Amino acid sequence: MRLKPLFLVPPAAALALGAGVGVAQIEGGGRGVAPVDSSRDYEISGIRVDVAAKDADAARLGGWRVAQRKAWAQLSQRLGGGSRTLPDSTLDSIVSGIVVENEQIGPTRYVARLGVLFDRNRAGAILGISNYVMRSPPMVVIPIVWSGGVATGFEQRTLWQEAWARYRTGASAIDYIRPTGSGPDPLLLNLGQTQRPARGWWRAVLNQYGGSDVLIPTVKLYRQWPGGPVVGVFQARQGPDNRLLSQFSLRVGSVAGVPALLDAGVKRIDEIYQQALRAGLLRSDPGLSYVPPEEVPQDDDEAGETVVTDTPVVPTANVSVQFDTPNVAAVTATEAALRGVPGVSAATTSSLALGGVSVMTVGYVGPPEALKAALEARGWQVFGSGMTIRIRRAPRLLPQELVPDNATAG
C-alpha cells in the first residue's frame, strides 16, 4: 500500500498529527536524570583500600572503616586541623556517606577506591572552623553536548547531562539549579533557546525554575576512530547572550573513558565559573530583572470635573519564597521574620526539606517587587523576581574560602 503525500492529508488529521508530535516531545520516562546530591558535605575522593578479613562482608566493612580514617586525616590536614585522629564511633557519626568509585570483592579480600562524605556542620564543629561558603545567585544549568554534528540538550538522556547530575555541587560557590530533563524541560531548555538573546522570554523561562541567570556548559566530542581515542572540547558559557568565558580540551584513549572525561570536564568548568564569580564577571543580567509596566495617565472628559471613585482594593500576591532550612529552628525563625514584614498577611511553609531548601508561601498585600524591596531593606539577600524568589541572610563575615577536594581519580 502506497502512502498518500503529505499535502493530501485532511486539515483535521494534520492538526492531530501536529498535536501528537508536540506531546511526543515532552513524554518519555527515560529522559530525566535527577541530581545525585546537592548537599554541602565535605568530600574526600580517591581513597584506596586493600583489606583482608574472614569473609567478604567483614572485609568490606573494614575497608570502609579504613577509608573513613584516611579521609578524615586528609580533611583535617586540608582545613588546618593538623593530623588529629578520631575514634571509629565518632567517625561513624559525622560520615554522611561512602561513595564507591571502584571496588573488587573477593571471598576474604576487599580492594576498592572510595570517596567519603563528611557532614559539614559536625565536622566543622570538631575542627573549630566556620561553615560559611560564598554562594552566587541561583543559576539554571543547560548542558549542551555536540556529538556526530548534532547538538543535544534535554531532548534525550546524554552522558553530559549524567555527568552534571553526578557532580556534587554543595562545596561550590555556584548555586546551580540542575533541571532533571523531564516534563517541559526539552521544550524550554535546548540549543535553540540558548541562541535567543530576547530578555523577555528568558525572564519567563528562568522564573519557571527560580533562577536569576543561566549557565551553558558545552562540550564537543571528536572520535578519532570507532572505539579509539576521544577528544572533548569544553566551553564555559553564560547568560542570554551565550557569552564564552573560557574553553579547554581533554582526551581519553578509548570510548570507555568518556564518562571519566566528562566528569573531569564538569569539575574544570565549575572552577572556571567560580573564578568568574570571584572576578565579578558572573553577574546577573539587568535585563533579566522584572520590569513593571508603565502607567498611562488618563485625562478627564471635562476639565475641572470632580470624579468620585471607590478606593481601589490592592490584590494579595501569593509569592513562593525559597529559603535554607538546616534545622527546624531555621524554619520557625524564617517564618516569624517574614510575618514581621509590613504588608505580609500570611507566611506558611508549603514544602519542607530539612538540611536543604524549603519553600514558603507568602501572602503579600501589594506587588511582588515591593515584597522583594522590603526583604532587602531588612538585611535579606533576594534572588529572582516575580512570583518565585529565593532569600538568604546576608553574611557579616567573609572567611577564607575552602577549596574542595573532589578531583576525578583514575
Secondary structure, 3 states (H helix, E strand, C coil): CCCCCHHHCCHHHHHHHHHHHHHHHHCCCCCCCCCCCCCCCEEEEEEEEEEECCCHHHHHHHHHHHHHHHHHHHHHHHCCCCCCCCCHHHHHHHEEEEEEEEEEECCCEEEEEEEEEECHHHHHHHHCCCCCCCCCCCEEECCEEEECCEEECCCCCCHHHHHHHHCCCCCCCCCEECCCCCCCHHHHCCHHHHCCCCHHHHHHHHHHHCCCEEEEEEEEEEECCCCCCEEEEEEEEECCCCEEEEEEEEEECCHHHHHHHHHHHHHHHHHHHHHHHHCCCCCCCHHHCCCCCCCCCCCCCCCCCCCCCCCCCCCEEEEEEEEEECCHHHHHHHHHHHHCCCCEEEEEEEECCCCEEEEEEEEEECCHHHHHHHHHHCCEEEEEECCEEEEEECCCCCCCCCCCECCCCC
